[in-house]
Every structure is written in C-alpha cells, then in structure tokens.
Amino acid sequence: MVGIIPTVMGGPVFATMLFLLCLIGYREYLSLAGLIGTRPIASGYLVLLLFALLPFFGWSACGLLGAGALAIGLPLAIAIRRASYQDQGVIIDWALSSAGTLYLGIPLASGISMRLEPGQVTREWLSELASLSSLSWGAAPRGLAWTLTLILLTWLGDTGAFLIGRRWGKHLLSPAISPKKTVEGAIGGMLASALTAALAVYVFGLDVSPLLGAIIGAIVGLLGQAGDLAESLMKRQAGVKDSGTFIRGHGGVLDRIDALLVTLTAGWYMSLAIDRWFT
C-alpha cells in the first residue's frame, strides 16, 4: 500500500515517493521485457521524470503530447541505430520500451495531479490535517481526500478479492493468465471497492452521495483488477512468478502497484468529472 504519510503531506513529498516507486517498477518492467523480447531500451527513466514534473508546471496539450512523443520517439531513435547491427527483435524492443514508459508515466502524472487537485472538503479535521502536514506548498485537502479514497478502494478491493476468492471461489476468472483468480473473488473485490468508496466520500467530506461513491468504487475497482491481470499477463509471457524481489516475500514493486497504476489514472479523470458536474 502506498505510504500514507507521504500521501498526507502531498506536494513534492508525495510526488517523490510515487516517482521512486515508478522508477523501481520501470526497472522491473525492463527485466520482464528482456525476457519477452531481446534487449529492452532503457530510455524511459528521463521521460518518467518529465511525467512527474508536468503536474507542477500545469498540464497542457503540448506538455502531454511532448512527453508522449519522447516516450515513443527516444526508443525509436535508438532502435533505428540498433538496426544497423541487430538483425531481429528491434521493433519488439522499441514497442515494449515505449509501452513501459507510458504504462508507468501516465499513472505517475495522474496520481501527482490528483493529489495537487485544489478545492475544499466538508470535514474540518481533514482540512486541518492537510494544512498541518504540508510545508511550503498548498495543502490541497480535496486532492488528499480523492487520493486517499482511490488508494483505499484499490487496496481493500484487492484484499476483498483475495479473501472472498480463497473462501468461496470456484469459477476461474482467466486461467490462461492467472490460475488462482476467480469470478467470485472479482465480484467480491468489486463490492469491497464500492463499499469503501461509498464510505470514503462521506468520511473525507467530498460532498458526493454514497451511491455515486459506490458507483465510482465499483468501476475503478474493476479497472484495478484489470490492471492486476495485465501485470500477471506480462509475468506469464516472461515466464516468471514475480516481477522482482524488492519486497522480500512479496515480490517486486510492480506486483504491489499493478492495480494502482490503473486506478490512479481512471480515478483522477473520474474525480475531475465528479467535481465538475456533481458538486
């Protein structure tokens, strides 16, 4: 689970934590890509830094397109150079490298942007907490409330899917990708995410109806499970059990943030839509 203290502090503290997680995740991704392709192109480290900085300087179409162009163009330039002495696998290396940078870069920028989201909440305690924990940067209590909601619904949805799947799971969800995930577990995870979001929007004072919160939780929770399956597919293609060994006994960082990479992006866009049209 993403560290609560950096999340509450927000600003560059939260951004640095998320950036470091994505850097480690990118390194693990390159290892998986090397087992799938030939020689992955490690051009994404600098582009990830750009994705992390964009929210602090204001999102713009030019900035987003520029980061996307670099994510695709830098490995392409290296692939073209490689083609002069590498006969096979160049295009696969380029595709895997570009996809990995976007796979981690877009959620990185989305998560930081959501935490920086301006606005107030109706719970005074949360506003005071955000104000006390921030230093010279804006407290952004509404961004804190949305970020905590997304992290909690992702984490508790994953926990609910595991517990319910282990207890009542009978029908495999996608045996070709993950032999242990079940339909019952997926439904349980979705319900856990929905319940968590319904409670969170009330507890954190987001001024959103619990019903709407539950709908958000169900949708984002299901997307998070898709993110989990996507990372499982990569590991299956690479022929490994875990993405890495960074967390002893629990695999790599990608194994811990696979669902969050999807829910941060989907959650940020949904939070913008909710704040614009329903509050």
DAZI-V429026 format. One record per backbone hydrogen bond with DSSP energy under -1.0 kcal/mol. NH is the residue of the N-H (numbers start at 0). CO is the residue of the C=O. E is the energy in kcal/mol with one decimal. If there is no record, write none. Layout:
# DAZI-V429026
((NH,CO,E) (NH,CO,E))
This chain:
# DAZI-V429026
((6,2,-1.3) (7,3,-2.8) (8,4,-2.4) (9,5,-2.2) (12,9,-1.2) (13,9,-1.5) (14,10,-2.1) (15,11,-2.4) (16,12,-2.1) (17,13,-2.6) (18,14,-2.5) (19,15,-2.6) (20,16,-2.2) (21,17,-2.2) (22,18,-2.3) (23,19,-2.4) (24,20,-2.5) (25,21,-2.5) (26,22,-2.0) (27,23,-2.2) (28,24,-2.4) (29,25,-2.5) (30,26,-1.6) (31,27,-2.1) (32,28,-3.1) (33,29,-2.1) (34,30,-1.1) (35,31,-1.3) (36,32,-3.7) (42,40,-1.7) (47,43,-2.7) (48,44,-1.4) (49,45,-1.6) (50,46,-2.3) (51,47,-2.0) (52,48,-1.6) (53,49,-2.0) (55,52,-1.2) (56,53,-1.2) (63,59,-2.6) (64,60,-2.7) (65,61,-2.4) (66,62,-2.4) (67,63,-2.4) (68,64,-2.6) (69,65,-2.2) (70,66,-2.2) (71,67,-1.5) (72,68,-3.8) (73,69,-2.0) (75,71,-1.2) (76,72,-2.5) (77,73,-1.9) (78,74,-2.5) (79,75,-2.4) (80,76,-1.7) (81,77,-2.4) (82,78,-1.9) (83,80,-1.3) (84,81,-2.4) (85,81,-2.3) (92,88,-2.5) (93,89,-2.3) (94,90,-2.7) (95,91,-2.7) (96,92,-2.3) (97,93,-2.6) (98,94,-2.4) (99,95,-2.1) (100,96,-1.8) (101,97,-2.0) (102,98,-2.8) (103,99,-1.6) (104,100,-2.8) (105,101,-1.8) (107,103,-1.6) (108,104,-2.3) (109,105,-2.3) (110,106,-3.0) (111,107,-1.9) (112,108,-2.3) (113,109,-2.4) (114,110,-2.0) (115,111,-1.6) (116,113,-1.1) (121,204,-2.4) (126,122,-1.7) (127,123,-2.6) (128,124,-2.2) (129,125,-2.6) (130,126,-2.2) (131,127,-2.7) (132,128,-2.1) (133,129,-1.4) (141,118,-1.6) (142,116,-1.2) (143,139,-2.1) (144,140,-2.4) (145,141,-2.4) (146,142,-2.3) (147,143,-2.8) (148,144,-2.1) (149,145,-2.4) (150,146,-2.5) (151,147,-2.7) (152,148,-2.5) (153,149,-1.7) (154,150,-2.6) (155,151,-3.0) (156,152,-1.3) (157,153,-2.0) (158,154,-2.2) (159,155,-2.8) (160,156,-2.3) (161,157,-1.9) (162,158,-2.6) (163,159,-2.5) (164,160,-2.0) (165,161,-2.2) (166,162,-1.8) (167,163,-3.2) (168,164,-1.3) (172,180,-2.5) (176,173,-1.8) (177,173,-3.0) (182,170,-3.3) (185,181,-2.1) (186,182,-2.4) (187,183,-2.5) (188,184,-2.6) (189,185,-2.3) (190,186,-2.4) (191,187,-2.3) (192,188,-2.4) (193,189,-2.4) (194,190,-2.6) (195,191,-2.4) (196,192,-2.5) (197,193,-2.3) (198,194,-2.0) (199,195,-2.7) (200,196,-2.4) (202,198,-3.0) (203,199,-2.9) (205,200,-2.2) (212,208,-2.5) (213,209,-2.5) (214,210,-2.0) (215,211,-2.5) (216,212,-2.7) (217,213,-2.6) (218,214,-2.3) (219,215,-2.8) (220,216,-2.5) (221,217,-2.0) (222,218,-2.0) (223,219,-2.3) (224,220,-1.9) (225,221,-1.8) (226,222,-1.9) (227,223,-1.9) (228,224,-2.3) (229,225,-2.3) (230,226,-1.9) (231,227,-2.0) (232,228,-2.3) (233,229,-1.8) (234,230,-2.2) (235,231,-2.4) (236,232,-2.6) (237,233,-2.0) (238,234,-1.2) (239,234,-2.2) (246,250,-2.5) (249,246,-2.6) (255,252,-1.1) (256,252,-1.9) (257,253,-1.1) (260,256,-2.1) (261,258,-1.0) (262,258,-2.4) (263,259,-2.5) (265,261,-2.6) (266,262,-2.8) (267,263,-1.9) (268,264,-1.9) (269,265,-2.3) (270,266,-2.6) (271,267,-2.1) (272,268,-2.0) (273,269,-2.7) (274,270,-2.6) (275,271,-1.5) (276,272,-2.4) (277,273,-2.6))
